[in-house]
Amino acid sequence: MITPRRRWARSVVATALAAGLLTGASQSAFGEPRTAQAPNTEEQRAFESAAEEFGVPTPLLMAVSYQLTRWENHHGEQSKAGGYGPMHLTDVRPEQLRADNPKLLEQAADNPRLHTLQKAAGLVGSDADQVKRDMAQNIRAGAALLADRAKELDGGKLPENIGGWYPAVAELSGSPQASGARSFAEDVYDVLGQGRKRTTSTGQELAYPKVADVRPDRDLAGTGLEGTGEEGTGAEGTEEAPSAEPSTSQDPAGDRSQTGQDSARTSEQPSSSQQNSDRQAECPDDVDCRYVPAAYEPTDPEKPAGSYGNYDTANRPQDVKIDSIVLHNTELSYQATISAFQNPANASASHYVVRSSDGQITQMVPTKDMPWHAGSWDRNIRSIGIEHEGWAAEGGTWYTEQMYRSSAKLVKYLADKYDIPLDRTHILGHDEVTAETPKKAGLEHYDPGPFWDWAHYMNLLGAPLDDASGGAEEDVVTIFPNFAENRPEVQNCPDGNCEVLPKQGANFLPLRTEPRADAPLLTSEVVHPDGSAGSTRIEDWGNKAATGRQYAVAERSGEWLAIWFDGKKAWLHDPDGKNTAPADDAELVRAKRDRIPTYGRAAPTAEEYPEGVEPTELEPLPYEVPAGQAYVKGPDAKAKDYHVAFDGADDPNNHKVVNGSEEFVQISFNHRWVYVKKADLQAAS
């Protein structure tokens, strides 16, 4: 298959290219639309002072920052886009990119969008490190940068009215496509017309009044954005914004002249924005849904056979069956994610993005095609990916009821369309997708994180995990704690500086080495190669049994129950079956011999690949299944691979499905699903 490293990682640097300085979230996220008198807090004064110093309207500056960070600094973490502070100023070192995409390093290391922090710091004569740390200096530098960009677009002078800032805001969205840039600017001006007030997590109260009757200058002809040739040259202030109206549920999949397994497109293709600009979103009728195309083009137009992004074309389900839906969270704002997916250097995308505030859905890749979303080629070729706006460590504030309901409607629609079972085997989180190679084991993602309410979500899907709790007498149980009451400790450790997150409902049960509350947490050798005990860190998945997952019971002791997990006996607190439910439909399997290998993909043997297609090596993961333990059996899988190249490259084997003879089975082994050869398993008696 085509070099998977281009598919897997969401590079911090590549995302920074797409997100730039001004990337934002939702049109009405997490704030009240009406405001009273401006608060007298340090951060409010910093916005007002910076706006006055650099001639930026205060409400506009605050609306931009609100769209980006909700005026937060996200616990001091550098964002996925490489940004810092309320103004999200980027500082990305070239070496951050090297492991993911060496070619992108060559092309993009000196791109100014990677270094808005340095540019902004220079404009205010400040040290870059100070702009990272100092909230007031960060806001001041961001205001200076916004003003500087506006002057560049307006002959050295600032816009005469607030509507005139629109092109600068759009350009600074970071999206190379006019469609994405315009979408961001529309969202900024939307919340500008509503006003906002909010108290941040550090107690800073902020507000700006609504600015009514603004007439944005939507002419983007001078910005250099792709796609502004005809659509960006309309009469000043009169051009229509991209539609965000609910779409029809027409299926855009029928645009292929070939339906076989060997070809999906011809080699002469326009860019993704040209191909998909008129495409209608695949969504249910009763949701707010739109289509904004992700990038499908080379990172270097002169080398179409080289690196490209951010998805592969296909003809699913005719070539490969779609059997699962993977839920993600963005770790970026809604608009930043859209902008990132429109940049081919990003090396990742997803089919859909869901906005937190109101559940608006943006489709970016047709469901017949395969965006690089799961960190696993095996999962990419057979799944649909849905990103949810938010930060895992702040999940409780981002995962709104509107988001849950809109996402659930979409999943029900897709499950019906592609005959996907509505259960936790087929509707899963990114944190349940295993690595494909031993080298990547332990580095997997943990989104949507511990604060995603799986029980509520499955109820919305019409597929409750169980109507009655209590697995006290069962041989296999479903993890099923009461979300609101289940509040285990979770730590977030940006840059090694740990803080305990506020107590809130969580979707996992902590696993311990012995049946007592003070026993060490279970440890995973790939997460803690030094052999240290497990931790409460948010990314430490080696001791977390997630809601909806099913496991075989190993032992009971008083209020404690042990399950087989990761080759070990793992203890969870389950008084009177309070935290589990029966799993009557589960099938258990055991290893036929001790220490059978597990795999991250079901690949054919080298001999089964046709000439001209490089075989995928089937490497055992560092997890082995001991004899005598039982695990829940998932779907059977015949060995399969899919060789795909960029459609503009001259590859005679493009879109070649490779079927193998080996039969595999998925098992619920630890926090994740892994493959085992069917010949190595037997039914558990």
N, C-alpha and C positions, 0 to 999 in steps of 0.2 A: 504494500500500500504506500501511498505517497507520504513522505516524511512526516510522521505524526507530531514532531516537535513544533511544527508550524500551527498545529491545531490546538494543542493542549493549553498552554499557560496563558493566562491573562496577564500580560506583562505590565508591570507598574509603569514602565516608561512608555510603552506603546499606548496605553490608556491615557497617559498624560498628553501625548500628542493630540489625541482626540478630544480631551476634555479642556485643555488649555486653562485659562484663568477663570472664565465666567461660564461655569456649567451649573445647571440648576435642577431643582426638583419639581415639585408639583405646582399647579396653579393656585392651590388654596391649602397647602399642607400645614396642618398643626398650628394654626393661628386663627384668631377671630378676625373676621373681615372688617369690623368697625373699630375705630380707635378713638381714644379720648386724648387728653393733653399728653404730650411727650413725657415719658418718665425721666427722672433725673438720676440716671445710673452712669457708671463709668463707661460702659460700652456704648450707651446711647449718646453720651457726650462725645465719644471718640468718632462716631459716625457723623455727627453734626459738625464737628470741628474739621474733619477731613474733607467733608463735602464743601464747606465754605472755603477752605484753603485752596482747593483745586478746581472750584467752579462746577462741581457735579451736583445736580439737584439731590438734596438729602433723601427724599423718598425713593428716587431711582437707585442710588447707591445702596440703600437698605434693601430694596426689592431684589437687586442682583445678589447680594449676600444671603438674603433669606432663601432665595431659590437654590443657592448652592449648599448652604450649611445650616439653615435655620438659625443663623447667628451663633452656631456652636463651633467648637474646635475638635470635637470627637475625641475627647480624652487625650489630646496632644498627639494623636496618631497621624502619620502621613497617610493620606488617602490612597486608594487604588490608582488615582490619577496623579499621585505624587505631590498633592497640594497640602498647604499648611494654613491654619488660621481661618477666621471668619471670611476672608476674601479668597481663600483657596489658592494661594500663590504657589506655583510649582517649582520644585527643585529636584531634578532627577539626574543622577549620575550615569554616565554611559555604561559603566560596568554592571548596573542593575539590569541591563538588557542582554548582556552577553550570553547568559545561560539559555535564554529563550529563543533569541533570533539574532545570530551574529550578523546577518546581512542587514537587518534593520539598524544595527549599531552603526554600520558604515554609512547608511543613508541618512540617519536621523539624529545622530548624537548631538549635532550642533544646532538642531532646530530650535528657534527661539521659544516655541511653545513648551519645550521641556524646562525652560529656565525663566519663567516669568518672575520668580522670586528675585533672582539677581537683577533683572531689568527693573522691576518695581523698586527694589532697594536702592538701586543707583539713582532713580528719579527723585528719591527723597533724601539722598546722601546718608543712608543708614547701612549698617552692617547686615548682611543677609541672615546671619544667625539671630540677630536681634529681631528681625522681621518675622522669623519663625516663631519666636518665643513670646514677644511682646504684642498683646492684643491690639493696643492702640496704634503701634507702628505698623502692624499688619494691615489694619483698616486704612491707615494713611497711605501706605504704599499701594494698596489696591485702588484707591481713589485716584492716585497719581497716574497709575497705569491706564485706567479707564479714560481719564482725560487725555492722556497722551495719544491713545488710539483714536479717540474722537477727532483730535486735531489733525492727525494723519489723513483722515478721511474727508476733512472739510477745509483743506487749504491752510492749515495752521491756526485755525480759530475754533473755538468751542461752538457747539450748536446754539442757535438762538432760542430754541424752546425745547421742552422735554421730549417731544416727539422726534426731534432731530437726532437724538442719541440712538435711535433704533439700529442703523447700520453698524455702529461700533459695537453695540451689544450683540448683534447677530454674528459679526465677524469673530468676536471673542468667545463664541460658543465652543469653538474648537472643531466643529464639524466641517469637513472639507466640502460638504454638499449644501447647497442653498436650502434644500428642504429641511435638513436638520437644524441649520443655523436659524432659519426663519421660525421653526417650531419653538426654539428656545426663546427668541426675542418676543414671540407672541405670549409665551407664558409669563415672562417678566412684566410685560405691559398689562397683562391680565391682573396679576396681583397688585400692580401699581394702582389700578383703577378700583381696587377693593379696600386697600389699606390692610395693615396687619399689626397685631400686638401679641407679644409672647414673653414668657419668662424662661430663660435658658436653664440648663441643668446646673449651672453655677449660681443661679439666683439673680442673674442680670435681667431686669425687666426692660423690654424695648418695644417701640411702637413707631409707626409712621401713618399719617392720615391718608385716606384715599384721595387720588388725584383724578378728578372727573374730566370727561370730555377731551382726553388726549387724542391727538390725531397723529399716529406714528408715520414717519417717513419710511415707507417699506421698500424704497428703491435701493437694491443691493448691487447695482451695476458696477460701482466703484470698489467693491470689496475683494474681488478676486475669487469669490466662492464658485465652485463648480456648479453649472446649471443656472447661471444668472443671465445667460446670453439673451434669451427672449423674455423669460419670465421675470427677470429683475429689472427691466427697463420700462416698465409701465409708468403711467402718470404718477407724479409724486403724491404719496399718501393715499392712493386709491387702490393699490393692488390687493387682491384677496389673499387672506392668510390660508395656510393649509387647512383642509377640512378636518374637524375633529368630531363630526357627526357620527352617530351610530351607523355602522356599515351593514350592507346586506351580507348574507352568509354564502355568497357565491364562491365556488371552489376555483382557485386560479391554477389548478394543477394541469389543466388540459391544454397546455401550449406546446407539447412535444409532438414531433412528427414520428418519432420512433419510441416504441414501448418495450423493446427488448432489453436484455441485461448488459449489452455491450456498448450502448451509446445513449447519451441523454441530450447533448446539444452538438451543433456543428462547431468548428474551431473558430469561425469568424463571428464574434459576439460583441455587441455593444457593452458598455459598462453597466453595472447593476442598476444604477440610477436611471439609465435610459430604458433598460429592460423592464423595470418594475414600476416606473413612475405612475402608470395608470392602473396598477393592479389593485384589486379590491381585497380587503382583509378577509381571512377565513375566521369568522367569529359568529357566535349566536346573535340573533337579531336584537336581543334585549340588553346588550351591553354597548358602551361607548367605545368604539374600536376604529382604528385607522391603520393605514399601511405607510410606513416610511422605510425605504429599502436599505438594508445593510450593504456594505461594500462587497463586491465580487470582482476583483481586479488585481493585477500584479502590484506589489509594492514598488517595483521599478518597471514602468511601462515599456522600457526598451528591452526587458528580459522577461517575456511572458512565460518562459519555462522555469523561471526561478520562483522566489517566494511570492506568495499571494495571500489574500484574505477575503472574507472571513468565514467562508463556508464552502462546501462542495455541492455541486449540482447532482441530482439523482432523479429517479422516477418512482419514488416510493408511493404506495406499497407494492407496485408491480415488480420492482427489482429486489427490495428488502422489506420485509414486514415491519411495520411500526408496532412495537409491543409494550412501550412504557412511556411515561411522562416524568421528567425530572424537574423538580422545583428548586430554584436558586434564589439568593438575594444578591443585590447588586454591589453592595459596599461602595456605591456611588449614587448620586442623585439620578432621578428619572431621565432628565435631559442629558446629563453627562454620559449615561449609559448609551442612549441613542446616538449621541455624537461619536462615542468610542466605536460603536459597531459600524458606523459609516466610514471609518478609516481603515483601509486594508492592512495597515501596519499593526493594528490592534491584536491580530492573531486569535480573535475569539468573537463569537456572537451567539445569539440565541434566537429562537423563533419569535418569542413574544417578550414584551416588557410591560409590567403592570404598575401603574402609579399608585402611591400610597393614599393620597388625600381623598380621591374619588373613585379609584378603581379603573380609571381609563386604561385601555390596552392599546399598545402599539405593536403591530406585527412587523417584523423586519426581514424574515426569511420565509419563503413558502414552505409549507409542511412537507411537501414532497422532497425538498432539499435537506441538506445535512449541515447545519452550523456547528462550529467547534465550541461546544458548550460544556461537555461533561468531563473533560480531562481524560477521556477514554474513547478511543476510536470504536471499540466494540460497542459501547453504549451510544455514541453519536449516530452510528449508522441505523440504529433501530429505535430511536427515541425522539421525543419532542421536548425542547427546553423552554422553560418559562422563568424569566427573571422577575423578581419582586423588589421594588424600590425599598432600600433600607440598609441599615447596618446591623449585623447579627448581634453585636453587643448592646444595641439599643432597640432590639426587636420589638419589645413591648410597646414602644412609642410609634414605630413605623408600621407594624402589621395591624392595620385598621380593619374594621368590619367591612367597609366598602371594598377594600382590597381582597379580603377573604371571599366575599360573595361574588365579586366579579371574576376572580381567578377560578373559583369553583364552577361557575357557569361555563367558562371557557373549557375547563378540563372535562366536564360532562359532555359538552359538544364534541370535543376531539375524541373522547373515549367511545362515544357512539359512532362517530364517523369511521374510526379505525378498529373498532371491536377490541378495545383495550379494557381488561377487567378493572373495576373500581375497587381495588384493594391495595394494601400497603406493600405488596410485592411489586406491583406495576405502577403505582403512584408513589414516588419516592423522592427523598431529598438528595441533593448533590453530595451530602455527607454520607450517603449510603452507597455511593459508587466507588468501587475499589480501584487501586492502581493497577495498571496493566503489566508493569514490570517490577522486579524486586528493587530496582534503583529508586523508583518513585514511591514505594511503600512507606507509609508514615508521613508523606508530604501531601496527602489528599486534602481536599477542601472540607470545611465543616458547616457550610451554609445549607439551609436557611437558619441553622443555629438552634440553640436550646429553647428559644422563646417563641418558636412557631407552634401554634396550637393545632397539632395533628388531629386530635379527637374532634374538635370543632369543625375542622376542615372536612374530615371524612363524613361528618354528619351533614354538612352542606352538600356533599356529593351524593347524599342519599345512601351512603354505605357505612353506617355506624360500625365502630370497631367491635362493640358488643353491647347488647341491651342490658346485661346484668354483670356486675363485677363479681369477683370471687373465684379465683383459680386454685383454691386451697387443696383440692383433691385431684387435680389434673396432672397428667404426665407431660403436658405441654401447655404453655400459657402465652397469652398476649400481654405485652407491657401496656398498662392502662391506668396510670395514676390520674387523680383528679387534678386537672391543669391548674386551676385557681389555688388549690390548697398545697400543691407540690412545689416547694420553694427551696431547692437545694442551693448551696453556695456555688457561685460562678465567679471566677476571676477573669479580668481582662488585663493583659500584660503587654501593652505596646512598648517596644524598645526595652523589654525586660523589667519595666516598672509596673508592678502588679497593683491592681486595686480590686476590691470586692465590689461587684455590681449590686445595685439595689435589689433587694429581695422581690421576686416577682414569679408568676406562674411559669413553670418550665415543663418541657416535654420528655424528660428522661429521669431514670432512676440511677443513683450512684451505685456502683458495684464494688464490693469489698472482698478482701481475701479470707475473712472469717465472719461468722454470724454475730457481729457486735458493732455498735456504732463507732467505736474508737479504733477499729481495725484499719490497717492501711487500705487505701484505694487500690483497686486492681491496676496493674501496669501492663503496657504493651511494649514488647521489645523493640518495635520499630518506632514508637513514639519516644521511648526512654531507653535508648541503646546502652546507657550506662548502668541499667538495672535499677534505677531509682524507682521509688513508689509512684503510683499515679497521682495526679494533681486535680484541683478543681478548675484549672485553666479552661477557658471556653473552647480552645482548639484540641484539648486532650480527650479524644474520642475513645481511648482505650478502656475507660471505665464507665461508659454511659450506655445504658440500654434504653433505646428510644421508643416512644409511644407508637403502638401499632405493630412493632416487630414481635416475632414469635420465637420462643426458645424452648428446648426440652428441659424438664425439671430434673435436676441431679440429686437433690436432697432437700429435706426440710428440718429446721431446728427452731422450735418455738415460733416467734414472730418473723423468723427469717426463712427465706427460700433461696436455694442455690440453683442456678441455671448453668448449662454448658455454654461457654462463651470464650472464643479465641483459644480453644484448646485447654481451658482451665475451668475450675469450679468457681463461679462468681456468685457472691451473696448479695441479695437485695432485701430491704425491709418490706415485709408484706403481711402485716398483722391482719388475720382473718380474711386474707385475700383482697385487702383493700386496694392494692396497687396493681393487680393483675386481673385478667379475665380469661375464661375458658377459650381454648383454641381447638374446638372439636374437629374442624376441617383440616387441621395440619397433619402432614405426613412426615414421619421421622425416618431418618436413614443413619447408618453407622458405617465406619470404615471397615473394609474386609481385612485389612492388616494395619499394623501400627504405622503412624506417621505418613499417611498418604499425602501427596502434594496437592496444593491448591493453585489456581491460576486466575489471572485477571482478564483473560479473554479465551474464547473458544476458537482457536485458530486451526486451520488445516495443517497437515504436514508439509514439509518443503517439497516433497515429490508431487503433491497435489496442485501446486501452482503451475499455470501454463508458462511457456517460454516467454520471456520478456517482462514478467511480473516478479518483482523481488519478494521472496517469501517473508512472512512475518514470523519471527522466532517465538516459539511458545516457551516462555521461561517460568518456572515455578516461583510463586510468591514466597516470602519468608514465613508463611503460616502453614502449619501441617496439622492434619486431623489425627489425634491419637486414637488408638483402638479403645473400645469400651464406652466412648462418648456418643451421644445422639444429637443430631441437628435437624432443623426443619428443612425439608426439601422444597425448593422452588421449581421454576419451569425447567423442562428439558431443553437442550439446545444442541443442534447439530453444528459441527465445525463450519464456520463461514467467515469469509473476509471479503472486502470490497475494495478493489483497486481503483482509485480515482485521482485524476490529475486536473490541472486547470484546463478549462475547455479551450482556451486560446493556445495551448501548447500542442505540439504534434506528437501525441501519444496514441499509437494504434490500439493499445489495450485499455484506453480510458473507459471507465464505467464497466469494468469486468468483475462480475461476482464470481468468487472462488468458493465452491462447496467442497467440504471435506467429508470423510467417512466417520471420524471419531465422534462419539456421542458424549456430551457433557451434561452436568446437572448443576444448577445454582443451589447453594445452601446458605442459610442465615448463620454465618459463622461467628462474626463479632459485630461491630457496629455496622458492618458492610456485608454485601453479598459477594461471594466468591464462586468460582467454577471448580468443580471436581470432575474427573473422568467418571462416567457412569459405571465403567467396569470396575472401579475401585470401591464402589458402594454396595451396600445391601440394606434391605428393609430392617428397621429396628424392631425387634420382637418385644 
